[in-house]
Amino acid sequence: MVLDKYKKKGERKEEARGPLTSFAEFLLPRSPDLKKKLTLADIKKSPLKFLEQVVASTFFLSIGLWIITAVFFVQYEVWPVYFILPLILYPFIAFKYLMFYPDAMITKRQKSIDYDIVFAGRHLVIALKSGMPLFDSMVGLRRGYGEVSKEFDKIVENVTLGTPLSQALREVAQFNPSRHFVRVLMQISNALSSGADVGNSLEAVLSQIAEEQKIQLKEYGQKLTPIVMFFMVFGIILPSIGVVLLTVLFSVVSAGDKGFTSYILLLILAFISIVQFLFLGIVESSRPKYLI
């Protein structure tokens, strides 16, 4: 069946066993939803192969972090027993971080689809109202709308292979991370099943999606205010005033004999850089991107 072919994409050939296969097989039952996540993220790898790569990346990343930590411990003569903690924590943190990759790709793919869904849907409505058949209208969406075009390309491919259009729509909707896109596909499928006018049904659901996206943009503007306040306090005001106050304090207490060393100033610079990076990351990740 086409559905089985779609589910098993990337798993058609039997994976060759490598040195990490046994360990990956041990971890596989502990990630029961990994296969679904890989499918939603459109990652063309089997769960076993993905786990093998994660384990290998965890190993090399941990070694790099261990070397950096060891150099730091030797330079500042830290008691070696404290090295046990990073020895245990680094592999665990690195593995958990790399396992979030499918989730990050799902979110990225969802945002990419939501960005174009309204304009792509309006393209489809215009084509239908101009008298084009539904399938031919979908063929016209295979280019020009990013991830949305890729999804319609899957639908057209499945229909070309003999799958009924309604079934092809439901199959693609089943493995799509965007709830807006799923609503559009299910609306088309339901209209086909009930014999209703697809253009009018699609136009109604697109209007609802556009209104929801406008509301999300307004909510983002309201949420941005406390984020900017946080940045102003911890990224600008606190570091600048803190450095001045500490300089005065050191001068008064030590009568000018002691002050900030280059090491302390580097730590302050690193803290400010981290705050700046986190602020930009939060703003960028939380900003809705839509074409309305």
C-alpha positions as CSV (number, residue, x, y, z in Angstrom):
1,M,0.0,0.0,0.0
2,V,1.1,3.6,-0.6
3,L,0.6,4.4,3.1
4,D,3.1,1.6,4.1
5,K,5.5,3.0,1.5
6,Y,5.2,6.5,2.9
7,K,5.7,5.3,6.5
8,K,8.8,3.3,5.7
9,K,10.6,5.9,3.6
10,G,14.3,5.7,4.3
11,E,14.0,2.1,5.6
12,R,13.8,0.2,2.3
13,K,17.3,-1.1,2.6
14,E,18.4,-3.2,5.5
15,E,20.8,-1.3,7.6
16,A,24.4,-2.6,7.8
17,R,25.4,-3.4,11.4
18,G,28.1,-1.1,12.7
19,P,30.1,-1.0,16.0
20,L,27.3,1.1,17.7
21,T,24.3,-0.9,16.4
22,S,24.0,-3.1,19.6
23,F,24.0,-0.1,21.9
24,A,21.5,1.7,19.6
25,E,19.3,-1.4,19.7
26,F,19.5,-1.2,23.5
27,L,18.3,2.5,23.5
28,L,15.6,2.0,20.8
29,P,12.9,0.6,23.1
30,R,13.4,3.6,25.4
31,S,12.4,6.0,22.6
32,P,9.0,4.6,21.5
33,D,7.9,7.8,19.7
34,L,11.2,8.3,17.8
35,K,9.9,6.8,14.6
36,K,6.9,9.1,14.6
37,K,9.1,12.1,15.3
38,L,11.5,11.3,12.5
39,T,8.5,11.0,10.1
40,L,7.0,14.3,11.3
41,A,10.4,16.0,10.9
42,D,10.8,14.5,7.4
43,I,14.2,12.9,8.4
44,K,14.9,10.1,6.0
45,K,16.5,7.8,8.5
46,S,15.4,4.8,10.4
47,P,15.2,5.2,14.2
48,L,18.1,2.7,14.6
49,K,20.4,4.6,12.2
50,F,19.5,7.9,13.9
51,L,20.4,6.5,17.3
52,E,23.7,5.2,16.0
53,Q,24.6,8.7,14.8
54,V,23.4,10.3,18.0
55,V,25.6,7.9,20.1
56,A,28.6,8.6,17.9
57,S,28.1,12.3,18.1
58,T,27.7,12.1,21.8
59,F,31.0,10.3,22.1
60,F,33.0,12.8,20.1
61,L,31.3,15.8,21.7
62,S,31.9,14.5,25.2
63,I,35.6,13.9,24.4
64,G,35.9,17.5,23.2
65,L,34.3,18.8,26.4
66,W,36.4,16.6,28.6
67,I,39.6,17.9,27.0
68,I,38.5,21.5,27.5
69,T,37.6,20.8,31.1
70,A,40.9,18.9,31.8
71,V,42.9,21.9,30.4
72,F,41.0,24.2,32.7
73,F,41.5,22.0,35.7
74,V,45.2,21.7,35.1
75,Q,45.7,25.4,34.5
76,Y,43.9,26.4,37.7
77,E,45.0,23.4,39.7
78,V,41.6,22.1,40.5
79,W,41.4,18.9,42.6
80,P,41.2,16.0,40.1
81,V,38.3,14.4,42.0
82,Y,36.0,17.1,40.7
83,F,36.5,15.8,37.2
84,I,34.2,12.9,38.0
85,L,31.2,15.1,37.8
86,P,31.7,16.3,34.2
87,L,32.9,12.8,33.3
88,I,29.3,11.6,34.1
89,L,27.3,14.7,33.1
90,Y,28.8,15.5,29.7
91,P,27.6,12.3,27.9
92,F,24.2,12.5,29.5
93,I,23.7,16.2,28.6
94,A,25.1,15.7,25.0
95,F,22.9,12.7,24.4
96,K,19.7,14.5,25.6
97,Y,20.7,17.6,23.6
98,L,21.1,15.6,20.3
99,M,17.9,13.7,20.9
100,F,16.1,17.0,20.7
101,Y,17.1,17.4,17.1
102,P,13.9,15.8,15.7
103,D,11.7,18.0,17.9
104,A,13.6,21.1,16.6
105,M,13.2,20.0,13.0
106,I,9.5,19.4,13.6
107,T,9.1,22.9,14.9
108,K,11.1,24.4,12.1
109,R,9.0,22.4,9.5
110,Q,5.8,23.5,11.2
111,K,6.7,27.1,11.1
112,S,7.8,26.9,7.5
113,I,4.5,25.3,6.5
114,D,2.4,27.8,8.5
115,Y,4.4,30.7,6.8
116,D,3.0,29.8,3.3
117,I,-0.2,28.0,4.1
118,V,-2.6,31.0,3.7
119,F,-1.2,32.2,0.4
120,A,-0.9,28.6,-1.0
121,G,-4.5,28.0,0.0
122,R,-5.7,31.2,-1.7
123,H,-3.8,30.1,-4.8
124,L,-5.8,26.9,-4.7
125,V,-9.1,28.7,-4.2
126,I,-8.4,31.0,-7.1
127,A,-7.6,28.1,-9.3
128,L,-10.7,26.2,-8.3
129,K,-13.0,29.2,-8.9
130,S,-11.5,29.8,-12.3
131,G,-12.7,26.3,-13.3
132,M,-9.6,24.2,-12.9
133,P,-10.1,20.6,-11.6
134,L,-8.9,20.0,-8.0
135,F,-6.1,17.7,-9.0
136,D,-4.7,20.1,-11.6
137,S,-4.9,23.0,-9.1
138,M,-2.8,20.9,-6.7
139,V,-0.3,20.3,-9.4
140,G,0.2,24.0,-9.7
141,L,1.1,24.2,-6.0
142,R,4.1,21.9,-6.4
143,R,6.5,24.8,-6.8
144,G,6.8,28.2,-5.1
145,Y,5.5,27.6,-1.6
146,G,8.4,25.9,0.2
147,E,7.4,23.1,2.5
148,V,3.8,23.4,1.5
149,S,4.8,22.6,-2.1
150,K,6.7,19.6,-0.9
151,E,3.5,18.3,0.9
152,F,1.3,18.8,-2.2
153,D,4.0,17.1,-4.3
154,K,3.6,14.0,-2.1
155,I,-0.2,14.2,-2.6
156,V,0.2,14.5,-6.4
157,E,2.7,11.6,-6.4
158,N,0.5,9.3,-4.4
159,V,-2.5,10.1,-6.6
160,T,-0.4,9.4,-9.7
161,L,0.5,6.0,-8.3
162,G,-3.2,5.2,-8.0
163,T,-4.3,6.3,-4.5
164,P,-7.7,8.0,-4.4
165,L,-7.4,11.7,-3.8
166,S,-9.3,11.7,-0.5
167,Q,-7.1,8.9,0.9
168,A,-3.9,10.7,-0.3
169,L,-5.0,13.8,1.5
170,R,-5.6,12.0,4.8
171,E,-2.3,10.1,4.5
172,V,-0.2,13.2,4.1
173,A,-2.2,15.0,6.9
174,Q,-1.4,12.1,9.2
175,F,2.3,12.8,9.0
176,N,2.3,16.6,9.0
177,P,3.2,18.7,12.0
178,S,1.2,21.8,11.1
179,R,-2.3,21.8,12.5
180,H,-3.3,24.6,10.0
181,F,-2.2,22.5,7.1
182,V,-4.0,19.4,8.5
183,R,-7.2,21.5,8.8
184,V,-6.9,22.5,5.1
185,L,-6.3,19.0,3.9
186,M,-9.1,17.5,6.1
187,Q,-11.5,20.3,4.9
188,I,-10.7,19.4,1.3
189,S,-11.1,15.7,2.0
190,N,-14.4,16.2,3.8
191,A,-15.8,18.4,1.1
192,L,-14.9,15.7,-1.5
193,S,-16.6,13.0,0.6
194,S,-19.8,15.1,1.2
195,G,-20.0,16.6,-2.3
196,A,-19.7,20.2,-1.1
197,D,-18.1,23.0,-3.0
198,V,-14.3,22.6,-2.2
199,G,-13.6,26.3,-3.1
200,N,-16.1,27.8,-0.6
201,S,-15.2,25.3,2.1
202,L,-11.5,26.0,1.7
203,E,-12.0,29.8,1.6
204,A,-13.9,29.6,5.0
205,V,-11.1,27.6,6.7
206,L,-8.4,29.9,5.3
207,S,-10.2,32.9,6.7
208,Q,-10.2,31.3,10.1
209,I,-6.5,30.4,9.9
210,A,-5.6,34.0,8.9
211,E,-7.5,35.4,11.9
212,E,-5.8,33.0,14.2
213,Q,-2.4,34.0,12.8
214,K,-3.3,37.7,13.3
215,I,-4.2,36.9,17.0
216,Q,-0.8,35.2,17.4
217,L,1.0,38.2,16.0
218,K,-0.7,40.5,18.5
219,E,0.1,38.1,21.4
220,Y,3.7,38.1,20.3
221,G,3.8,41.9,20.6
222,Q,2.5,41.7,24.1
223,K,4.9,38.9,25.1
224,L,7.9,40.8,23.8
225,T,7.6,43.6,26.4
226,P,8.7,41.6,29.4
227,I,11.5,39.9,27.3
228,V,12.8,43.4,26.4
229,M,12.7,44.4,30.1
230,F,14.6,41.3,31.1
231,F,17.2,42.1,28.4
232,M,17.5,45.7,29.6
233,V,18.1,44.7,33.2
234,F,20.4,41.7,32.8
235,G,22.1,42.6,29.5
236,I,22.7,46.3,29.9
237,I,21.8,47.9,33.2
238,L,23.1,45.3,35.7
239,P,26.5,44.6,34.0
240,S,27.3,48.3,33.5
241,I,26.2,49.5,36.9
242,G,27.6,46.4,38.6
243,V,31.1,46.9,37.1
244,V,31.1,50.5,38.2
245,L,30.0,49.7,41.8
246,L,32.4,46.8,42.2
247,T,35.3,48.9,40.9
248,V,34.4,51.6,43.5
249,L,34.0,48.9,46.2
250,F,37.4,47.3,45.5
251,S,39.0,50.7,45.5
252,V,37.6,51.7,48.8
253,V,38.2,48.4,50.6
254,S,41.7,47.8,49.3
255,A,42.8,51.5,49.1
256,G,43.4,51.1,45.4
257,D,45.7,48.1,45.7
258,K,43.2,45.6,44.2
259,G,40.8,45.8,41.3
260,F,39.3,43.8,38.5
261,T,41.7,41.3,37.0
262,S,41.5,40.4,33.3
263,Y,40.0,37.1,34.2
264,I,37.1,38.7,36.0
265,L,36.5,41.1,33.1
266,L,36.5,38.1,30.7
267,L,33.9,36.4,32.8
268,I,31.7,39.5,32.8
269,L,32.1,39.7,29.0
270,A,31.1,36.0,28.7
271,F,28.0,36.6,30.9
272,I,26.9,39.5,28.8
273,S,27.5,37.6,25.6
274,I,25.4,34.7,26.8
275,V,22.6,37.0,27.8
276,Q,22.7,38.6,24.4
277,F,22.7,35.3,22.7
278,L,19.8,34.0,24.8
279,F,17.8,37.1,24.2
280,L,18.2,36.9,20.4
281,G,17.4,33.2,20.5
282,I,14.2,33.7,22.5
283,V,13.0,36.6,20.3
284,E,13.7,34.7,17.1
285,S,12.2,31.4,18.2
286,S,9.0,32.9,19.6
287,R,8.3,35.3,16.7
288,P,5.5,34.1,14.5
289,K,6.3,34.2,10.7
290,Y,3.3,34.3,8.5
291,L,2.2,35.6,5.1
292,I,-1.3,36.8,5.7
